[in-house]
């Protein structure tokens, strides 16, 4: 019951702030707090697709999320690390679940990226 209530609060607040689509595997921190599912016509999570011109998506339906992210990070002097890191692979099995719970319970892509960075136990000698 409490889990459903918290998920409702998450959904309402993130929808109001970011037009969240309740993907369950949130990439807001990876995209300068712009939701790639809502702000990008192609849901591009890993950087610009190469199909934009003058800051507009090639589909000409909205501004390119990555131009917006760059401009946002430029204000804070953080553009150098913008596209560093491994590709973000969206786990579609988490759709409709709480991204907050998935992060806390280490089920989302952030946890998987941390696991991939861990050195192998035992190693070779």
GUKOL-113329 format. One record per atom (N, C-alpha, C): atom name; y, x, z; residue number from 1. Coordinates in Angstrom, 2 decimals. Each point is the difference from the previous one (the first is absolute). Example, Ala and Ser with C-alpha at 12.3 -4.5 7.8 and 13.67 -1.06 7.14 Angstrom:
BEGIN
   atom        yy        xx        zz     n
      N     -5.69     13.19      7.80     1
     CA      1.19     -0.89      0.00     1
      C      1.20      0.90      0.00     1
      N      1.05     -0.35     -0.72     2
     CA      1.19      0.82      0.06     2
      C      1.09     -0.77      0.73     2
***
This chain:
BEGIN
   atom        yy        xx        zz     n
      N     -1.19      0.82      0.00     1
     CA      1.19     -0.82      0.00     1
      C      1.27      0.87      0.00     1
      N      0.02      0.99      0.88     2
     CA      1.17      0.90      0.06     2
      C      0.13      0.78     -1.30     2
      N     -1.13      0.39     -0.58     3
     CA      0.02      0.74     -1.26     3
      C      0.62     -0.82     -1.12     3
      N     -0.33     -1.28     -0.05     4
     CA      0.58     -0.87     -1.03     4
      C      1.50     -0.18      0.20     4
      N      0.41     -0.12      1.26     5
     CA      1.42     -0.17      0.30     5
      C      0.78      1.26     -0.39     5
      N     -0.55      1.17      0.32     6
     CA      0.67      1.25     -0.38     6
      C      0.05      0.17     -1.51     6
      N     -1.07     -0.38     -0.69     7
     CA     -0.01      0.09     -1.46     7
      C      1.05     -0.94     -0.59     7
      N      0.15     -1.18      0.59     8
     CA      1.04     -0.93     -0.45     8
      C      1.39      0.62      0.17     8
      N      0.26      0.60      1.16     9
     CA      1.29      0.65      0.26     9
      C      0.22      1.14     -0.99     9
      N     -1.04      0.78     -0.25    10
     CA      0.10      1.10     -0.98    10
      C      0.34     -0.54     -1.38    10
      N     -0.74     -1.02     -0.43    11
     CA      0.20     -0.57     -1.34    11
      C      1.42     -0.52     -0.17    11
      N      0.47     -0.76      0.98    12
     CA      1.33     -0.61     -0.10    12
      C      1.08      1.07      0.01    12
      N     -0.09      0.94      0.93    13
     CA      1.05      1.02      0.11    13
      C      0.00      0.95     -1.19    13
      N     -1.17      0.44     -0.46    14
     CA     -0.04      0.91     -1.14    14
      C      0.35     -0.70     -1.30    14
      N     -0.30     -1.29     -0.09    15
     CA      0.38     -0.73     -1.20    15
      C      1.51     -0.13     -0.06    15
      N      0.62     -0.30      1.12    16
     CA      1.46     -0.13      0.04    16
      C      0.69      1.33     -0.28    16
      N     -0.54      1.09      0.55    17
     CA      0.66      1.30     -0.14    17
      C     -0.34      0.71     -1.31    17
      N     -1.25     -0.13     -0.46    18
     CA     -0.46      0.81     -1.14    18
      C     -0.64     -0.81     -1.13    18
      N      0.00     -1.31      0.11    19
     CA     -0.71     -0.87     -0.95    19
      C     -1.49      0.35     -0.05    19
      N     -0.55      0.27      1.15    20
     CA     -1.39      0.42      0.17    20
      C     -0.96     -0.99     -0.63    20
      N     -1.04      0.52     -0.64    21
     CA     -1.03     -0.83     -0.64    21
      C     -1.29     -0.03      0.82    21
      N      0.03      0.51      1.23    22
     CA     -1.14     -0.05      0.92    22
      C     -1.24      0.70     -0.58    22
      N      0.21      1.22     -0.49    23
     CA     -1.10      0.73     -0.64    23
      C     -0.98      0.58      1.00    23
      N      0.40      0.14      1.26    24
     CA     -0.90      0.54      1.02    24
      C     -0.10      1.50      0.02    24
      N      0.55      0.67     -0.99    25
     CA     -0.03      1.47     -0.10    25
      C      1.40      0.46     -0.38    25
      N      0.90     -0.07      0.96    26
     CA      1.43      0.14     -0.23    26
      C      0.42      1.41     -0.44    26
      N      0.83      0.04     -1.05    27
     CA      0.54      1.25     -0.52    27
      C      1.50      0.12      0.22    27
      N      0.57     -0.80      0.87    28
     CA      1.44      0.09      0.24    28
      C      0.44      1.42      0.36    28
      N     -0.70      0.69      0.93    29
     CA      0.44      1.36      0.34    29
      C     -0.13      0.99     -1.17    29
      N     -0.90     -0.29     -0.94    30
     CA     -0.22      0.88     -1.14    30
      C      1.03     -0.20     -1.11    30
      N      0.71     -1.11      0.03    31
     CA      0.91     -0.38     -1.10    31
      C      1.41     -0.26      0.50    31
      N      0.45      0.77      0.99    32
     CA      1.36     -0.13      0.55    32
      C      0.29     -1.42      0.47    32
      N     -0.99     -0.62      0.57    33
     CA      0.09     -1.36      0.54    33
      C      0.41     -1.03     -1.05    33
      N     -0.55      0.18     -1.20    34
     CA      0.08     -1.00     -1.06    34
      C     -1.45     -0.37     -0.30    34
      N     -0.31     -1.28      0.00    35
     CA     -1.38     -0.43     -0.22    35
      C     -0.36      0.13     -1.48    35
      N     -0.99      0.84     -0.33    36
     CA     -0.36      0.16     -1.41    36
      C     -0.59     -1.26     -0.61    36
      N     -0.64     -0.83      0.80    37
     CA     -0.56     -1.24     -0.54    37
      C      1.09     -1.00     -0.37    37
      N      1.09     -0.01      0.76    38
     CA      1.08     -0.94     -0.26    38
      C      1.09      0.59     -0.89    38
      N      0.28      1.30      0.14    39
     CA      1.15      0.60     -0.69    39
      C     -0.35      0.65     -1.33    39
      N     -1.27      0.20     -0.28    40
     CA     -0.40      0.65     -1.26    40
      C     -0.86     -0.95     -0.82    40
      N      0.34     -0.17     -1.25    41
     CA     -0.76     -0.89     -0.88    41
      C     -1.43      0.47     -0.18    41
      N     -0.22      1.30      0.19    42
     CA     -1.33      0.58     -0.19    42
      C     -0.66      0.38      1.33    42
      N      0.66     -0.29      1.11    43
     CA     -0.49      0.33      1.34    43
      C     -0.30      1.49      0.13    43
      N      0.84      0.84     -0.58    44
     CA     -0.20      1.45      0.00    44
      C      0.28      0.59      1.37    44
      N     -1.04      0.48      0.67    45
     CA      0.11      0.55      1.35    45
      C      0.18      1.51      0.01    45
      N     -0.32      0.69     -1.06    46
     CA     -0.05      1.46      0.02    46
      C      1.15      0.69     -0.71    46
      N      0.97     -0.74     -0.40    47
     CA      1.13      0.60     -0.68    47
      C      0.29     -0.69     -1.31    47
      N      1.05      0.44     -0.66    48
     CA      0.43     -0.67     -1.22    48
      C     -1.07      0.05     -1.09    48
      N     -0.09     -1.08     -0.75    49
     CA     -1.01     -0.10     -1.05    49
      C      0.44      0.66     -1.29    49
      N      1.27      0.32     -0.12    50
     CA      0.51      0.60     -1.23    50
      C      0.51     -1.04     -0.97    50
      N     -0.04     -1.25      0.39    51
     CA      0.42     -1.07     -0.89    51
      C      1.32     -0.63      0.39    51
      N      0.90      0.80      0.57    52
     CA      1.30     -0.56      0.34    52
      C      1.08      0.68     -0.83    52
      N      1.12     -0.69     -0.14    53
     CA      1.12      0.53     -0.77    53
      C      1.28     -0.43      0.70    53
      N      0.84      0.98      0.31    54
     CA      1.26     -0.26      0.70    54
      C     -0.22     -0.78      1.29    54
      N     -1.10      0.32      0.71    55
     CA     -0.27     -0.63      1.29    55
      C     -0.58     -1.39     -0.06    55
      N     -0.31     -0.48     -1.20    56
     CA     -0.61     -1.33     -0.17    56
      C     -1.43      0.14     -0.45    56
      N     -0.84     -0.90      0.45    57
     CA     -1.40     -0.03     -0.42    57
      C     -0.07     -0.26     -1.50    57
      N     -1.01      0.58     -0.65    58
     CA     -0.16     -0.23     -1.44    58
      C     -0.26     -1.46     -0.32    58
      N     -0.48     -0.76      0.99    59
     CA     -0.19     -1.43     -0.20    59
      C      1.33     -0.74      0.09    59
      N      1.04      0.72      0.42    60
     CA      1.38     -0.48      0.12    60
      C      0.12     -1.24      0.87    60
      N     -0.89     -0.09      0.99    61
     CA      0.10     -1.13      0.91    61
      C      0.66      0.36      1.33    61
      N      0.08      1.31      0.31    62
     CA      0.62      0.42      1.26    62
      C      0.29      1.49     -0.02    62
      N      0.74      0.42      1.00    63
     CA      0.30      1.43      0.15    63
      C     -1.29      0.73      0.38    63
      N     -0.12      1.24     -0.46    64
     CA     -1.18      0.80      0.31    64
      C     -0.03      0.31      1.50    64
      N     -1.11     -0.30      0.64    65
     CA     -0.15      0.25      1.44    65
      C      0.19      1.48      0.32    65
      N     -0.44      0.88     -0.89    66
     CA      0.08      1.43      0.29    66
      C      1.41      0.54     -0.18    66
      N      0.80     -0.60     -0.85    67
     CA      1.42      0.34     -0.08    67
      C      0.68     -0.44      1.28    67
      N     -0.33     -1.20      0.45    68
     CA      0.56     -0.51      1.25    68
      C     -0.44      0.86      1.19    68
      N     -1.27      0.39      0.03    69
     CA     -0.50      0.85      1.09    69
      C      0.70      1.35     -0.01    69
      N      0.15      0.59     -1.19    70
     CA      0.69      1.29     -0.12    70
      C      1.42     -0.11      0.55    70
      N      0.72     -1.03     -0.42    71
     CA      1.39     -0.18      0.45    71
      C      0.06     -0.20      1.51    71
      N     -0.96     -0.71      0.54    72
     CA     -0.04     -0.23      1.45    72
      C     -0.27      1.31      0.74    72
      N     -0.98      0.78     -0.47    73
     CA     -0.35      1.26      0.65    73
      C      1.08      1.06     -0.19    73
      N      0.69     -0.05     -1.14    74
     CA      1.08      0.95     -0.29    74
      C      1.09     -0.10      1.05    74
      N      0.30     -1.20      0.43    75
     CA      1.01     -0.24      1.02    75
      C     -0.33      0.78      1.28    75
      N     -1.30      0.11      0.31    76
     CA     -0.44      0.70      1.22    76
      C     -0.42      1.44     -0.27    76
      N      0.12      0.46     -1.24    77
     CA     -0.38      1.37     -0.34    77
      C     -1.50      0.23      0.06    77
      N     -0.79     -1.02     -0.30    78
     CA     -1.45      0.08      0.11    78
      C     -0.73     -0.12     -1.34    78
      N      0.65      0.30     -1.09    79
     CA     -0.64     -0.18     -1.31    79
      C     -1.06      1.06     -0.29    79
      N      0.08      1.18      0.63    80
     CA     -0.95      1.06     -0.30    80
      C     -1.44     -0.39      0.29    80
      N     -0.25     -0.77      1.03    81
     CA     -1.37     -0.37      0.36    81
      C     -0.43     -1.35     -0.52    81
      N      0.81     -0.56     -0.88    82
     CA     -0.22     -1.37     -0.45    82
      C     -1.38     -0.23     -0.62    82
      N     -0.45      0.87     -0.83    83
     CA     -1.27     -0.22     -0.71    83
      C     -1.08      0.98      0.44    83
      N      0.19      0.63      1.15    84
     CA     -1.02      0.91      0.50    84
      C     -1.11     -0.81      0.65    84
      N     -1.15      0.59      0.05    85
     CA     -1.12     -0.67      0.65    85
      C     -1.00     -0.52     -1.01    85
      N     -1.15     -0.39      0.50    86
     CA     -1.05     -0.49     -0.89    86
      C      0.35     -1.39     -0.54    86
      N     -0.65     -0.40     -1.07    87
     CA      0.23     -1.35     -0.54    87
      C     -0.34     -1.07      1.03    87
      N      0.76     -1.06     -0.02    88
     CA     -0.25     -1.12      0.90    88
      C     -0.91     -0.98     -0.72    88
      N     -1.21     -0.12      0.48    89
     CA     -0.96     -0.93     -0.60    89
      C     -0.01     -1.26      0.86    89
      N      0.42     -1.10     -0.59    90
     CA      0.07     -1.28      0.71    90
      C     -1.40     -0.55      0.21    90
      N     -0.30     -0.40      1.23    91
     CA     -1.29     -0.61      0.33    91
      C      0.15     -1.51     -0.13    91
      N     -0.41     -0.55     -1.13    92
     CA      0.19     -1.43     -0.25    92
      C     -0.88     -0.87      0.88    92
      N     -1.00      0.58      0.66    93
     CA     -0.84     -0.80      0.90    93
      C      0.78     -0.43      1.24    93
      N      1.17      0.58      0.24    94
     CA      0.81     -0.33      1.16    94
      C      1.03     -1.11     -0.27    94
      N      0.05     -0.50     -1.25    95
     CA      0.96     -1.05     -0.37    95
      C     -0.07     -1.16      0.99    95
      N      1.17     -0.47      0.43    96
     CA      0.07     -1.16      0.88    96
      C     -0.28      0.31      1.47    96
      N     -0.17      1.27      0.32    97
     CA     -0.22      0.38      1.40    97
      C      1.24      0.70      0.52    97
      N      0.05      0.22      1.29    98
     CA      1.17      0.61      0.61    98
      C      0.06      1.49     -0.28    98
      N      1.06      0.44     -0.66    99
     CA      0.18      1.44     -0.25    99
      C      0.23      0.74      1.31    99
      N      0.68     -0.65      0.94   100
     CA      0.21      0.63      1.30   100
      C     -1.33      0.26      0.69   100
      N     -0.88     -0.99      0.01   101
     CA     -1.32      0.17      0.62   101
      C     -0.81      1.04     -0.77   101
      N      0.07     -0.04     -1.32   102
     CA     -0.77      0.95     -0.81   102
      C      0.46      1.43      0.24   102
      N      1.30      0.20      0.20   103
     CA      0.50      1.34      0.32   103
      C     -0.47      0.41      1.39   103
      N      0.16     -0.89      0.97   104
     CA     -0.40      0.29      1.38   104
      C     -1.50      0.29      0.09   104
      N     -0.80     -0.77     -0.73   105
     CA     -1.46      0.16      0.04   105
      C     -0.51      1.04     -1.00   105
      N      0.92      0.67     -0.68   106
     CA     -0.30      1.07     -0.96   106
      C     -0.92     -0.46     -1.13   106
      N      0.37     -1.14     -0.61   107
     CA     -0.75     -0.52     -1.14   107
      C      0.76      0.14     -1.31   107
      N      1.28      0.36      0.05   108
     CA      0.82      0.04     -1.21   108
      C      0.00      1.38     -0.65   108
      N      0.78      0.14     -1.07   109
     CA      0.00      1.26     -0.75   109
      C      0.57      1.15      0.81   109
      N      0.86     -0.26      0.98   110
     CA      0.54      1.08      0.83   110
      C     -1.13      0.70      0.77   110
      N     -0.90     -0.77      0.57   111
     CA     -1.13      0.57      0.74   111
      C     -0.93      0.75     -0.94   111
      N     -0.22     -0.54     -1.18   112
     CA     -0.88      0.66     -0.98   112
      C      0.60      1.31     -0.47   112
      N      1.35      0.05     -0.12   113
     CA      0.66      1.24     -0.40   113
      C     -0.12      1.04      1.11   113
      N      0.07     -0.42      1.26   114
     CA     -0.16      0.92      1.13   114
      C     -1.43      0.54      0.04   114
      N     -0.98     -0.87     -0.27   115
     CA     -1.40      0.42     -0.01   115
      C     -0.23      1.03     -1.10   115
      N      0.62     -0.19     -1.15   116
     CA     -0.15      0.93     -1.12   116
      C      0.60      1.37      0.32   116
      N      1.00      0.05      0.89   117
     CA      0.65      1.26      0.35   117
      C     -0.79      0.78      1.04   117
      N     -0.93     -0.66      0.72   118
     CA     -0.75      0.64      1.07   118
      C     -0.90      1.09     -0.58   118
      N     -0.04      1.18      0.64   119
     CA     -0.93      1.04     -0.46   119
      C     -1.44     -0.43      0.31   119
      N     -0.90      0.46     -0.83   120
     CA     -1.40     -0.34      0.21   120
      C     -0.49      0.62      1.30   120
      N     -0.80     -0.75      0.73   121
     CA     -0.56      0.50      1.26   121
      C     -1.14      0.97     -0.31   121
      N     -0.06      1.06      0.76   122
     CA     -1.06      0.98     -0.20   122
      C      0.40      1.07     -0.97   122
      N      0.54     -0.40     -1.13   123
     CA      0.45      0.95     -1.02   123
      C     -1.08      0.99     -0.41   123
      N      0.28      0.79     -0.99   124
     CA     -0.95      1.02     -0.45   124
      C      0.37      1.35      0.60   124
      N     -0.99      0.79      0.31   125
     CA      0.23      1.32      0.61   125
      C     -0.37      1.10     -0.93   125
***
